[in-house]
Each structure stands twice: as C-alpha cells, then as structure tokens.
Amino acid sequence: MSKAKRLNEMIMMVNRKKRFTVRELAQEFGVSNRTILRDLQELSEMGVPLYSEVGPHGGYQVLNERILPPIAFSEDEAISIFFMIHALRHYLSLPFDIEYESIKKKFYLNLSGDIRDVIDRIKDRVDFLYIKQQEEIPFLRQLLDAAIQQEVIIICYEANGKISYRSIQPIGIYANEGKWYCPSYCFLTKDYRVFRCDRMKSVESDENTIPVDLSKINLKNRFSILQHNKETFELYVELTNKGVEKYQSVNWSDIALNKREDGTGYLKGSILKHDINFYSDYFITYGRDAVIKGPFELIETIKEKLNIILKQYN
C-alpha cells in the first residue's frame, strides 16, 4: 500500500474509532510502530486533531472534531474551490476567520505541485473585485451562532451619533457591498429591523429575555417579515443599459429587475417608508441612467438633496 493511500485510510479509521493505539494501527496496516508514529505526525501537521495520552492505558484519541474523509477533486474543481476561497480576502472579518485561513493554507499546500503552479499563474490573470470591507467586526460568529441557536443577545449599538443598549434575536447575517448586516427581532421596539454589524460596539448573551420563535424566518423570506404591518411604497424605476448593468451588481430580492431586449429595463417592487432616505442616496448615484417614476415621496426627497448639492456650487 502506498503512503498516500495509507494516510487516507488512516484518516477515515481514526475518525471512526476516535481512540486507538500505535500498535493497533501498525497491525491494521502491516507496518512498524515507527512508521505509524511518523504517519501520525504527518496527519497532525495536516490538521487532524490528535491528542496523545501516556500511561498503561494511554494511546491516541481524536478531539471532538469530526474529520471529513478525503474527497477527490478534478483539476478544474480544485482550482475553482481555491479561487472561491481566495475571493473572500476582500472581507476583513468573516464568521469563520480561523477556519478560513486554515482551509486556504491546508487546501493549497496539499495540492500537487503542477496544480499549485497553475493557480500561481492564474492569480495574476483573474480576480474577483468587491467593495473592500473597511472595519473589522469581531462579533460575526457570535451573531451567527445566536441566529442558529435562536438565542437573545444584548448589543451596544451606535447610530446617528447615539448609543443604545438593546436585546435582539438575530435571524442571520449577510454581506452586501463591503458591509455586514444582521436582520433581527428587536425587543426594545418589538419589531424586526436590520442592524449594521460594524455599528455594534459589544455583544453579550442575554439570559433574562425569553426568545421568540423565529424558526420559520430566514434570510430568504426576511423582507416579507421586515415589511409586515409597515408602511410601504411601490417603486418603479426606468433604467438605461448602464443602469441595468449597475443594478445587476446589487440585485435586492425585494426589487425585481425586468430587462428588455434592447438592454434597457425597469425596477418594480416595494420599499419601506423608513428607507426613503437610503434609496434616494442610492439612486442619485445613477445620474441619468435611472428615472424614478414612483413613489412621489422618493422623487421629492431626491429633488431636495440635489438642490442642496447645487447650492454648494453656486
């Protein structure tokens, strides 16, 4: 049996047994104890969480992490996976910071030399550009865990120069245009809202607030929940070809893009009254490539902001 095959089978065996001795492995694979010790050292360097115990009843055991068995990838699959991981480098913070670095290093170093050479050449020829995240956010994993476990947390939140403490129950987290957001149920306002994660100054567990049932709410249906019982406006925006291209990089799920054969298009959907200020700032960046037909309130807000800008240059 080749060394590579022995190591692969050993990973699956120790993952299954959890507790074993060097002698047991040596008998199983028909090699010397010294060879098994070298193999275990190599498995440890590959990231298999082994723990050794001395004494008459000692041996090795796998820590409480389940290791996936080896998976065979084609060259194109391996390159695709590497660049999907590589694209995440634009985010200073991720929910799995330590694991991300470990995966990137482990995956790359265990590829064959010729595939690593291909990846090294491709790095200078292809890239995935996003708006770079500017602030580090240490609470992403804590927010994600609270969403999964349906737990309540207390956040210190800064907005518009004011700081407030409130209990929230996260629905999940998502990244958009270089920022992280956390839609949640807010116990202070007794309503759903979206919090900017970079505005959270601290996060801690709330043992005193009883969670609400959010098991049927997720990131896919969050907009219908967030808009429930709130005043909304119907949005209609005409887009030029350039406007269509610009919106495709955002593509909010509550606003549908309808493309025409000539490349132009239009947006239809509903927006919250609370978000008029946000959408006015956003659509001003389109210039002549977007014409708002409704709602009236959005048009008037854009006019007011453009007049203020004009006065700056008079």
PyMOL commands that set and color helices and strands:
alter all, ss='L'
color gray80, all
select helices_A, chain A and resi 3-17+22-29+33-45+75-90+97-109+113-123+140-149+197-199+222-226+241-248+273-284+287-289+296-312
alter helices_A, ss='H'
color red, helices_A
select strands_A, chain A and resi 19-20+50-53+59-62+153-159+162-170+174-176+179-186+191-196+200-205+232-239+255-259+265-272+290-294
alter strands_A, ss='S'
color yellow, strands_A
deselect
rebuild
show_as cartoon
